[in-house]
Amino acid sequence: MAITSENEGLRCEPRPACPLCGAGRDPLFTGLRDRIYSAPGAWSIRECVPCGVAWLDPLPAPEDVPRLYAGYHTHAAVPPRDPRSLRERIRRGYLRVALGYPGGNVGFGALAACVPALKDVIAGSALWLPARQGGRLLDVGCGSGTLIRAMRELGWVVQGLEPDAEAAKVAREVHGLEVHVGTLDGPEFRDTPFDALTAHHVIEHVPDPAAFLREAAARLAPGGKLVVVTPNLRSLGRRRFGAAWVHWDPPRHFMLLTRASLRIFAETAGLRVLELRTTGRAARLAWAQSRAIEREGRTGVEGIGPRWKGLAFQAWEQGRRWIGADSGEELILRAEKADAGGAGRMDARISRR
């Protein structure tokens, strides 16, 4: 990266052009600040509507990125679920019915399957991965290990990769997990292919999604599955809240995608897309956080709006998805490694938006 500017002590590179087509784009928003953890800097968001990408401008230097994550939520250890609780019994029952995981009550699973709003929430707790007892799973950007701890309980042999040493320490010391400090382009795991690789709200934090997905594909065994979850640039939340939308998250979110642009990145990385859709499972939280930003300038503000409004927003967002709208708060990509000839040039795929 060519460092040519400074943003309140952060070294940066201006990024005025679309990372897909190279066209210069005017800022969509300017002067945005961190509304969650108070990292320094004032930031712009640019968007290329034809390509379906929005990106942070300027881009922080890799050496200064750790400063953006001081006090980040992935540092916290989340206590395990109570297996005796009704909520956990319903969750395990549905995972048994829908994804083949052992244990769980079939009756509870059948009951949950009758409630559409629950299905994505519960399946998402296992990242929509079918059961594979003893399968090897790598979670990239695993934070303090909450997800892979749950996947270990479901029978996976898990490892984590986390760039934040503090979060990785929590995962190792609190949960007893094998977590390496680093990023996907590092030397770890180059000779140990995985049956599944997951990246939950990670790809928006990297400057080059195409390179990230190529590295992910290289870590998969034949038939291995990749699951990516990331904010949806076309979500109802983005349209409703504009500059106050929580998922802009400057300066930590470097790039946001649409369903079409994520497909381009995945296919040019040599991945075969199995499923690519949106979900409104996290819309209530996004509504509450975005409303706090809209009203008070930052998240973490208590008492911003009644809970029922957030639930109604989530129901509306999820309902629109069921009629074919791409308005869910998150994108879900499920893919597997394609044949050697499956990768293609990025510019050859643009017309498929």
Disulfide bonds with the S-S distance in Angstrom:
none
